[in-house]
Amino acid sequence: MKKKFLYRVAAIGTSAIILAGSVAMLAGCTTSNYPEVTITYSFNGEDYAVNYRLSRVDAPKTVQHFIELADAGFYDGLVVHDYQSYTMCSGGYRLEDGELVEVDYLSEVQRLEEEQGIEFTQSVWADEARTIPLYSVYGEFSANGVENENGKEYVHAQGALVMYYTDKGSGNEQVWVERADGGADNDGEAYQQLSYGYNSTTSLFYTFTGESRTSSDSIYCVIGMATNYSEAMTNGLLAAISEYEDTLDEEETFTETQTAVSLNQYDYFRSVQTAGLTADFETPVLMPIIIKSVEVTKY
């Protein structure tokens, strides 16, 4: 089998943002319009630190959610589970003996709350009384009724950091959400009952490495943009992957197809757990891409 060569062109993305937080972020103190995070990928014995600026203008709830997961150390040690020609997907799987193992998301975040004495900000609940938090995020994109009259600061372009959700099937599960606009676009009602699908983002994210795919802006939440893409990705991690591919034998490939990987097996809703949904992933196995850390460097 001929080796796969995934070519990506270079680009540097920058933009502006709003975010709540400081060293006492969870207390809700806003100190900067430009929160920043560094995702450090480990590959073949080397580390590659990709810096991102996030946008609370575009997605305040989702940015808060991502930062809280990062601060709690949720992402440390997970892997890139799907490596495509335009995305590097992470945030939900470990690699054990060459096989992907899905993280039990709900149990893990509850464990982190208990062990670290923290409380994750909630915006989605399973019940109207809001007593059953789902630790997921209200989908801040146009397909879910979220419009930004001034346009989005960030869209799908090289270096975009995007949070996404898995397919939830054809069920009709409903959840209660706290709108990011405080109800301004919902007759003043801050809470609203909506379908689960678009309001089910947990921890999954990807870095967009293609040129542009703006049709996805309506269904996925772009939360930030890499500020050192050329240095850390094009001439860093992606170049290292290409060099590694060149060392493989003719019959070897950089990724192995993980076929029919079960989705949502730890979902709160039983109907979603048992829907039998699966996906195929192109997973780096011979030489995994590991999320060494996700560090918030500026709140």
Buried (B, 14 or more C-beta within 10 A) or exposed (E): EEBBEBEBEBBBBEBBBBBBBBEEBBEEEBBBEBBBBBBBBBBBEEBBBBBBBBBBBBBBBBBBBBBBBBBBEBBBEBBBBBBBEBBBBBBBBBBEEEEBBBBEBBEBBBEBBEEEEEEBBBBBBBEEEBEEBBBBBBBBBEEBBBEBEEEBBBBBBBBBBBBBBBBBBEBEBBBBBBBBBEBEBEEEEEBBEBBBBBBBBBBBBBBBBBEBBEEBBEBBBBBBBBBBBBBBBBBBBBBBBBEBBEEBEEEBBBBBEBEEBEBBEBBBBEBBBEBEBEBEBBBBBEBBBBBBBBBBEBB
